[in-house]
Amino acid sequence: MYANLLTSEFVVEGEKVEKGQSIGTVGNTAVFEIADEAHLHFEILKDSLPVDPNIYIK
């Protein structure tokens, strides 16, 4: 799951993406993180529970 995107018009939900493909642009939509610099929130969920992404990223 990606959050805090300014726009996600580059892809649609369920679409397969390739390494290096643009999926959106970083925004500042996370109201509770408004004091932080613009950034992307990336999260992996399995059965609606958070999973450590390090097991998938090399």
Secondary structure, 3 states (H helix, E strand, C coil): CEECEEECCCCCCCCCCCCCCCCCEECCCCHHHCCCCCCCEECEEECCEEECHHHCCC
